[in-house]
């Protein structure tokens, strides 16, 4: 399979498929596919970073007991008018 050729505009960075007419333009230069599409050719080391936050969801935080007498007494007090 023949490797595709790409042209990059020197001023605005637009990528074009290789064309004989555009290749003669002084503002266009031939580039490799890695330069034309860096998002498709990321190195393995850059592909994924470890998160700085703990994102585990396996641990469920301990819930307070449902029969909290002090909380129930506080909640049952009347609101002053």
PyMOL commands that set and color helices and strands:
alter all, ss='L'
color gray80, all
select helices_A, chain A and resi 20-23+33-36+38-40+44-47+69-76
alter helices_A, ss='H'
color red, helices_A
select strands_A, chain A and resi 6-9+15-17+28-31
alter strands_A, ss='S'
color yellow, strands_A
deselect
rebuild
show_as cartoon
